[in-house]
Amino acid sequence: MATSSGGNSYRNGTHRSSNPKPQVKSKSLPPSTTTHRRNSTAKDHAAVPGRVRVAVRLRPRNAEESVADADFADCVELQPELKRLKLRKNNWDADTYQFDEVLTEFASQKRVYEVVARPVVESVLDGYNGTIMAYGQTGTGKTYTVGCLGEEDTAARGITVRAMEDIFANVSFETDSVSVSYLQLYMETIQDLLDPANDKIAIVEDPKTGDVSLPGATIVEIRDQQSFIELLRLGEAQRFAANTKLNTESSRSHAILMVHVKRSIKGRDAALSTENGNHQDMVKLLKPSVVRKGKLVFVDLAGSERINKSGSEGHTLEETKFINLSLSALGKCINALAENSVHVPFRDSKLTRLLRDSFGGTARTSLVITIGPSPQHRGETASTIMFGQRAMKVENMVKLKEEFDYKSLSRRLDIELEKLIMEHERQQKAFEDEIDRLATEAQHRISEAERNYADSLEIPKVSAKELSDLKKVIQKETILRKAAEGEVKNLKIQMAELKMSEASGKSEILKLHKMLDGEASQKEKLEGEIAILQSQLLKSSLETQETRQEVGRAGFENEVGGLDSLISQVKLQQRASGNGEKPSMAKLFEQVGLQKILSLLEAKDADVRIHAVKVVANLAAEETNQGKIVEAGGLTSLLTLLKSSQDETIHRVAAGAIANLAMNETNQEIIMAQGGISLLSMTAGNADDPQTLRMIAGAIANLCGNDKLQAKLRSQHGIQALLGMVRCKHPDVHAQVARGIANFAKCESKASSQGTKSGRSFLIEDGALAWIVQNANNESSSIRRHIELALCHLAQHEVNARDMITGGALWELVRISRDCSREDIKTLAHRTLVSSPTFQTEMRRLRINY
């Protein structure tokens, strides 16, 4: 069997299948699912492709297998460094399969979580939906992988427990919330594990969006890890299990744990301002906060089993039938999605209805398939592997779930209004008290002045001085009275302004409420229009297809039609190869003719050239075709297209085909001889599309792995081309750049150890060290792993040590030797630091304990 198409995917990015097909999203989802919502989100977020990632985990032999299969070798052989698995047919023949991750029987639970679940958990925290699912034969360790609580051994904690630890570490319960539902699908009945009496939960589908919900399920809000563990214990106690020949505690139901994470985005709310009494400006500054809602679904499937092996009978036999039927329905949906079928039978089972968003939907999905080593169960192991291979071809359209929190804004406005009313009442009371005090004081002063005046009249003789003093007192009292009257007038004006401000605030709140109502009605109207447009688009697509068929029958577009036929034949050959058949590519070339395909690369019609380069890229994806393509001049034609064409699609597909051809050492030398690096560098300099840059970076990264081409690659500015592509912030591009730098550093290290290179590293001379140090602790595990390897390889050559110390790389090497999750890289960094006199001297100077 040929190697699976998973081998042509980039490990930290979107999947690029060796058999490109139209994306699944338009045929597996309701129309509104592929259209991002408007007016209910902070901004429009277009869906992005995200292939289902699949990891395979091997269970070690148990005691029974160690005895029964003592004289037999394991039926599988793992090659984790190549992410490859071999399934033995016999002692001399085996089938090879490629996966995103291959985990041996010695892989720790932490390692499994890091490669399988952590990227999905991080996406959920960022506002995306995510699914983590385990699939495999009974007794191969699905429940241990996903749901182990690790009460006796903390290192045995499964994916579920570790994921919740990460979630709790990244949320703030002042603004965020986490809630959980725990269900089981038992004999096609959905039961609530948190409320055993609730054993008939209905599935409700939104007729507009197609989203699936379970309104009858118990939802519990949790705030700490201990509460979550208690819920898991409660749910596990209610789950059905039975003793079979294959497993003493075989799960008889599919367990589904749903975690809803609601996070408020910081920095989006305008502060409430009450300075200078400017309440109108304060209301204008109020803006709704943004809320991101992610849903993380953990699925622990019941194991597939054969009745003659499990020994099921009676009620257990009935359970087995329902388990196998639901798993069969899931397999049919995966097949339909992988083959881009028009109809996907989601409604054949409640399991497939629940997982509709996980496969072909909007969630980021990670699948771990578990297998055993025993040759007795080779058939079940092969079936599990093929399920994983088909799942890798399913591509979801991942969407950000982000909304404006208008309810929170309304609550804040109501609170602020109440504050304003209370403040107004306090100021009004203070104003009235002050008026009374001033009036009383003025009256008291007037009375006192009148008494003094009367007393002065009664004195028979009043001196001129006394009379003058009395006049001054009267004048002073008059001035004080006028001042009091002016202050009273000012207070009345302030009171009137407060009343106007209060009325203005109420008016603004009423306007905001009207805006909210208008937003809701506009949303409903737009959703209806979107549904109508989607139906019209589908109708137009069908009419276009019929028109093309009629034109094809009339004999028009012969050249394009012939090319479509070539593409169809290539896809049929690759599909036959994926189904276990071994058709001869020579037969295809006899029927079509490789020269004819290559000649179409020079066609005048742009559409013909695009179709032709896609056919060549499909053929180049298979290793058996690569030699024939190069011999027929296909590589030269692809390089010529890069130079002559201005079409972005041609650049992207041609670069991908060159990247496939560059995996062969002989082809690498041909590419270099024909100036391929210069052409790829020129194309990268003019490209803005992340996918095009990713293909070009992948091709150069493959060339960097040839130690014979180091000097020529550097002289043709290959390193500078890689560093130039980091201007694109897409992580997939950065992952390929990091891979190319790691390959180049590895070849330099090898040359240094063999004595063929004595000077400084070309990478350091071309200024790559600063970018390497900057990304040594990148969040992306793929980028970080390649950068860590590059640093270790650069440090092995003593002549680079001083530059690395100056550039800050020493601290990263110390961190890698202590904290790296990969033991081989960690050991390499430690050995390098210990063996380098320059590093040892610097660490002693800096007092780094090592």
Summary of the structure (lengths in Angstrom):
residues: 850
radius of gyration: 36.7
end to end distance: 50.1
largest distance: 145.0
contacts: 2753
relative contact order: 0.08
helix: 60%
strand: 12%
